[in-house]
Structures are given as structure tokens and as C-alpha cells.
């Protein structure tokens, strides 16, 4: 069976839109109607006219689509496609943390569960985090969760002092500064680009730091022909498609495994995507009481993102 053809056929029959993150395998990216980072995917989810959203990403991303489309069916190829960063912020512990810091505006990175979004005032992505933080009056104290590395990076960019939740992404934490230095010596003409979820020691080495989509756009704008890419390696597929004359080298992790591949993202396969569109399962279900609260800071983010700088 030609899964690409069968998926295209089902999409038309059932009025399904396939949204895929840049970190998905290339065969999934090839059948997606839209490929993007968390902000772009949320914006697409908010405006889609499809009857069903098949979300090729991880659980919190599909939850975001469901929050923005409570009356639509949202399916995820594999319900076990979670997120180490989201898992690092349990709702009960975060609720207590928030209570220990009263009178703080809570800004949560979109890489969190619906329960954490329901405990937040504004959501942000790596694309708009600086803008979101700067939208908060300077006399207001801020809690930033759950990614401590992104939070620290935003603090340096904005000069705002924030209370950081101690969470992190297993993929972006694992990059080895020493191995990257050796790689830079082998490729002296290469630019090193990094996602702000990386640790500060890695970010200090980077020629450019930005969100997933910003990294992609930068590689097209730059006249450089070689890049060391410090983020999940799935993005390299789009970088190579957009720039066939350039070389992209995945930054090495601090061990011998392929830990620059997110194991959660890679749980989704083309066959699972086909099955979830065909059966309408597994479906994302969010309790109404959580959904009502969680959608408010999410929509606030989208409103602020749409406003001119």
C-alpha cells in the first residue's frame, strides 16, 4: 500500500488537515499540509476549517490544537509521544511553586501540559518569548516555566529578572560543548546555530540563536555554506530542501547515542498517521474545566503575537 497516496485520499474524504512539526521524520513532513514550529502550528490550528486535525507532533502540541478547536476532533498518531520538558513540570508541584511566589505573572512556555497552561497567565513560544515577556509591565514580577535554559536566555535578552522553574528538554541539554568545539575545528568556515533551549555554554558558542523557524530562515538568508545545527536533527530535512547547495552538520550529543533525535517525536510513523486518520483514534480529550482555563493564556499569546512590534 502506498501510504502517501492513501493519506492524501483520506484527507480529502474526511476533510482532514495534517499539521506536522519540523522534528518529525521526513516522510511525515512530506504528507503534511503545514510544517512549522510551535507558534506556527498553533496559528494554523486556530484558523483551520478542517473537520479533523491530525497532529504529527507530541502530546502538548495536539492538546494546544484541541484547546483552540474544542468542537473539532484532534488525533495524534501515538499517544505516547510525550515531551521530557513538559514532564519536568508536574501540575501539583507547579501549583505549589506558584503559591510560593504570589503576585507574579506566570508565563509558561508552550511545551507544557494543558494543566500547566491552566495555571498560567500567558503562554509563549521560543519565537515570541521576548515579545511576551516585554509585554508585561516592568513593575510586575514574573514566573517563567518550565524551561530554565530558555528562561535564562530571555532574561539576558530582556534584562528582566524572572523566577525560573527548573525544567529542561532532554534533547537540547545533551549537546556537548567539547565535541562541538572539535567539530568547529574540523569545519572552520561553518556557522554554529542553536535553539535557546540549549544550555548557556552551548549558546555562547553560537553564531545565531533562535527558534526552530528562525534557525531555518537564517540558514536560507546567510551566505555561509556550512552549518553546525544545535537542535533536534529533524529540522535538517527542511534546511536541506531549502538549501541543496549547503551542508548541515548535526551537533553531537555528550554520549554515543543519537540523542539529538527526540525519541518522543520519532514515535510517530507514517503508518500510525494513516491509521489515526482512518480510525479517528487516538483522540485528544481535555477535561472541560482545564480546557476553559488553559485556552485563555493561549489565546492571549496569539493576540500578542499578532500585534506589531
DABEL-V441495 format. One line per field, one symbol per residue. ss: DSSP state (H for helix, E for strand, L for the rest). phi: phi as a letter, one per 20 degrees, with the letter a starting at -180 (. if undefined). burial: b if it has 24 or more other ideal C-beta (glycine too) atoms within 12 Angstrom, else e. A space follows every 50 residues. Layout:
ss: ???
phi: ???
burial: ???
//
This chain:
ss: LLHHHHHHHHHHHHLEEEEEELLLLHHHHHHLLEEELHHHHHHHHHHLLL LEEEEELLHHHHHHHHHHLLLLEEEELLLLLLLHHHHLLLHHHHHHHHHH LLLEEEEEELLLLHHHHHLLLEEELLLLHHHHHHLLLLLLEEEEELEHHH HHHHHHHHLLLEEELLELLHHHHLELHHHHHHHHHHLLLLEEEELLLLLH HHHLLLLEELLHHHHHHHHHHLLLLEEEEELLHHHHHHHHHHLLLLEEEE LLELLLLLLLLLLLHHHLLHHHHHHHHHHLLLELLLLHHHHHHHHHHHHH HHHHHHLLL
phi: .efgffffffgffdlddddcegefgfffgfdfebdaefffffffffdfdf ecdedeadgffffgffgecfededccgcfefebfffffcfgfffffgfff cfmdfeddfgfbffffgfedebdccffcgffffffegfeeecddbeefff gffffffdmeecedfecaeffffefeffffffffffcfefeddbeffffg gfffefebcafgffffffffffefdcceddagfgffgfffffcfeddcdf feeeaeeefedfffgfffcffffgffffembfeeccggffffffffffff fffffffff
burial: eeeeeebeebbeebebbbbbbbbbbbbbbebbbbbbbbbbbbbbbbebeb ebbbbbbbbbbbbbbbbbbbebbbbbbbeebbbbbbbbbebeebeebbee eeebbbbbbbbbbbbbbbbbbbbbbbbbbbbbbbbbeeeeebbbbbbbbb bbbbbeebebebbbbebbbbbbbbbbbebbeebbeeeeebbbbbbbbbbb ebbebbbbbbbbbbbbbbbeebebebbbbbbbbbbbbbbbebbeebebbb bbbeeeeebbbbbbbbbbebebbbbbbbeeebbbebeeebbebbbbbbbb bbebbeeee
//
